[in-house]
Amino acid sequence: MSLLNTLNLTYPIIQAPMAGGATTPELIASVSNFGGLGSLGAGMTAPDVLDSQINTIKTLTDRPFMVNLMVLSEYESSSFDTAMPNWLINYYQEQNIEFTLPERPAQSFAEQLQVLYDNPVPVASFTFGIISAEQVQRLQRVGTRVIGTANHPHEAKAWSEIGADAVCVQGAEAGGHRGGWLPQSETDPLGLLTLIRQTRACTDIPLIAAGGIMTGQDIKAVQAAGAELAQMGTAFLTTDQCGINDTYKQALIDASQGLRSTETRLTRLFSGKLARGLLNNYLRDFAQFECADALPPYPQLNAMTKFMRADAAKRLDAEHLSLWAGQGVTLVKNESTDALLTRLIKDL
């Protein structure tokens, strides 16, 4: 059975699960009601809020939708074992930004996962790591299809071996955080088409393609390479139902109109984990500290830079926001979610 039928979709389009508030219940429901797969980026969401959001989505659509979680150990999500960098402290002091670290850098993955056991969703996807075969089976027993994320063929094969229903292969072109966990995925980042072909050579698990996909032609290209569905994030960021702030949205639109640099960069400077976003002054000014050995890991640095990003959002300052975007950012449009989907299907 094709993945389209397995997930009960009309069209081969998944709206990427972007954490941090971008994926509103309204956006998710619009995509799902259209016939694609809307997705909630819930990796940073408190368990009780996640439960509430799932219930809200279920009132807005009776179609399949997906919830995405970030796989973190309890130690990773609960511990600050690295000091805040001096350069970041100095920045806060110079800008008179108050900062007090929270008790823990991230939400408990185990508690988030329990929500999915207790309040089942049609599809669950995972990033930043891999869950156990037992966890996959428990989700499948409550009627949830399980999708992994991979930046390297070995990661995709690992998801196949534990019984996942599909894997999303995320090329180096993709915006936001990279979802893999093996060292090979960082030392030699693969472009999407190469990643699809190499993954297809080592496993027959159904593939979802992500990374730089902006048009119907792009969707056809990844399908020709061996993926069944396309997962798109950047294209949805400038649509009306996306939850990012106006400053971030305008920066993306400005890039598409040639009003600011269109260069994107893979960086650890915002969160401690590689992620692709538009180049801005923060990435320029602190580039010398990019070396992984000099930075706290994810999610610790993410919690440490939160105060800067919150201050930038208040001041409408795009130069100190994490402007996550893929390499296809020049093709974004200020449009409705339905207009984007209609255009994609017309192209297909």
N, C-alpha and C positions, 0 to 999 in steps of 0.2 A: 504494500500500500504506500502511496506517495505521502510525503510529509504534509503536503497541502491537505490531504484527506485525513491523515492522522490527527492533525490539529484542528480540523473542521474549518478551514479557511476558504474564502472565495478567491482571494488574490495572494500572490507570493510576497507579501510585504509585511515586515515586522517593524513597528516603531520601537527604536532602541530604548532600553530601560536606563535612562540617565538619572543618576541619583542627585539629591540636593534640591529637589523641588521642581525640576523641569517638567516631570511627567505628572501632570494633574489628572485627577479622575476623569475630568471632562475630555482631555486629550485622549486618554486611553480608550474611553467609551466611544469617542468619535471614530477612531481607527478601527476598533473592533466591530462597531455597527456598520461600517463601510464594507467590511469583509476582510480586513487585514487583522493583524494581531497587535493590539495595544499593550503596552508594557509599563509596569510601575518599577522605577528604580528605587528600591527600598533599603539599600545597604546602610544608609545613615539614619533610618527611621526607628524610633522607639517602638517596642513590640505592641504596646497598647494603641499607638497611633496607626501602626501597620494594620492591625485588626480592624480598626475603624475605617481606614481607607479601602480595604478589601470589601467591606460591607457597602461602602458608598459606590464603588465601581459596580458591584452586583446589582444595585438599584438602577444604574444607568445603562446597563447592557446585559442581555442574556446570551451574548456571544462569548467565545473564548477570549481570555486575556492572560497576561503573564506577570508574574512577580519575580524580581531579580534580587538576590542577596549576595553580599560579599563574604566569602569564606575566610574567617579569621579565627585563630585559636583564642581560648579564653585569656591566655596570657597577653596576646597581641592586643586584644580589645580592652584590657583592663589595666595595663601597666605603662607608666612613664619611666623607662630605664635610661633615657638619654636626656641630657640637659638641653634647654632651649638655646639655640646658637646665639653667640654674642651679637652677630650682625643683625639678627632679628630683634633682639632686645634693644639694641641701639636705635633701630628704626622706630620702634614703639615709643621710646623715650623722646626722640626728636620730633615725632608727630603728636606727642601727648595722647597716645592711645593707651587706655587702661587694659591690662591683661591679667587674668587669673586663670590658670589651667583648671579644667574640670577634673573630677575625681578619676575619670577614665577617658581614654582618647576615642573610644568608639562604642557602639551598641553591642550587646551580647548576641553573637551569631546563634548560639544555642537557643536563646529565648525567641529570637526572630523565627528560627526554623520551627519551633514548637507552635507558633501561630499558624504556620502552613499545615501542620498536622491537624490542628484543632479547627481551623477554618479553611478547608481545602480550596485551592484555586485550580483552574484548568491546566495551567502551565507554570512551572517554576524553573528559573534559570539561575546559574551560579557563576561567579567570577572571582578572581584573585586566588583561587585554589580549587581543590576537588573534595567532594564529600565521599562518604563510604558507600559500598554496595548496599549495606543494610539501610542506610538513609535513603538511597535511591528507591529501594524496594518498598520502604514504608510510605514514601510519597506516592508511588505508583498504586499502592493498595487503597489509598483514599481517592484515587481517580486523577492524580496529577501527572502530567507528562513532564519529564525531566530533561533539561537542556544544559550542557556544559559550555564553557568558553575556552578557546584555545588560541594561542599565538604561534604554536609550533605543532607539527604533525604528531610528535610523541605525546603531547597533551591531549590531542583529539583521540588518539588510540587509547590512552588511559581512561577517558570517559566511556569509550566504547566497551572496554573490558569490564567496567562495573555496571553496565546495563543501562546507560543513559539512552533516551529516545532519540536524541540528536545532539549535535555540537555546533556552536557558533564559532566559525574560524574568523578571527579578527586580524585583518592585515595591518601593516605599519601605517597605512594611510588614515586609519580611524582616529576620530577625535576622542577626547577624554582619556580615562585610564585604560591601560593595557590589562587584559584579563588573565594572562597566563601566569604561571608560577615557576616553571623550570628555568634554570640559568640560560639554556639555549635560546629561549624566546627573547632574551634581552641582548645577548652577545651578537646575534645575527638576525635582526628583525626582518621578517619576510613580507614582501608585498602581497596583496590579496590573491591575485591570480596564481602566483607561484605557490602560496600557502595552500590554496584549494587543490592544485594539481598534486603537490607532494602528499597532502593528507589523503586524497583519494587513492593514492598508490599504496597506502599502508593500512587503510581501514575502509569498510563499506558502510559505516554509520552515516545516516543522513546528515547533510551539511547545510548550514545557514551561513551566508557570507556577510561580512561587515567590514567597512573601511572605504571611504571615498565614494560611496554609492549615492548618486544624486538624481539620476534620470531613469526613465524606462529603458533606455539603451544600456545603461550600466547594469540594470537588473538582468537583461537578456545576456549580457557578457558573462556575468558570474554564473548564470544557469548553464551557458555553453561550456564553461570551465568545469562544471561538476557539482555546483551547489543547487539546491532546490528552491531555497527562499533567500530573500535579501533583507538584511536588517539595516535600517537607516536612522541615524541620529541627528546629524547636523542639519539635514533638510527640514526637520520638524522644529528646530529651535526658534526659527523666526515666524512660526505660524501663530495664529491668534490664541490658541488654547494652551500654548506652552507656558510654563510657570516661571521662566527665568526673568530677572529684572530688566527694566527698559534699557538701562545702560549697557548691559551685556548684549541684549538683542540689537541695539543700535550699532554697537561695534561690529557685529557680524554683518549687518546690512551695509555699513560703511565699507567694510572690506570687499563686499560684492560689487560696490559701486566705485571702487578705486579711490576712496576717500581716506583710507588708512592702509598700512602694510597688510598684504595678504599672506605674509610668511607665517607658517605654523611651525611649532617646534616641540619635540619630545623633551619633557623636562621633569625633574623631581622636585623642583624648588617650591612648589605649592604644597605638596602632600607627602613627599618622600618616596612616592611610587611613580614610575614613568607614566606620563599622560601628555597628550598632544593638545596644544591650544595656540591661539593667535599670539604672536610676539607682541609684548608690551614693555613698558619701562621697568617694571619689576624684574622681568626676565633678563633685560639688558643690564640693569644696575647691579644685580647680584649673581651674574653668570659665573663669576669666579668661584662661587661656592657650590656649583653644580655637582662636583665630584661626589659620588655616592658615599664614600667613606667619611665625608665631612658633614653629611646630613643625617638627622634622625630618620628612622624608617617610618613607613606608613603603618598605622594611622597617627603616629605621634606628631609628626610635622604637620599633618593636616589639621590637627587640633590646635597646634601652635600658631599657624598662620590664619586661623579663623577670624581673629580679632582685626587683622589687617583687611581681610576681605569684607568683613562686616562694615568697617569704617569706610572703605572705598565705595561700597554700595550706598551708604548714607550720603556721601559727598558726590555721587554720580561720577566717580573716578574710574574709568575703564582701565587705567594704567596699573592698577593694583588689584584687579579682579582676576580670577582664573577664567579666562575666556576660552573654555574648551571648544574645540572645533576640529573637524577633519580637513584633509587636504582638498576636499571639494567645496570649501566654504565660499568660493567666488560665485557659486551657483545658487546660493540661498535667495529666497524671495520673501517679501513681506506679504503674506497671504493667509487665507484661512486653511485650516487643516483639510477640509473637504476639497478645496481648490487644489492643494498639493496632490492629494490622492487621485482626484479626477484627472489631473494632468499626467501623473505617472501611468495610470491605467490606459489613457489615450495613447501614450507613447508605446506601451506594451502591445 
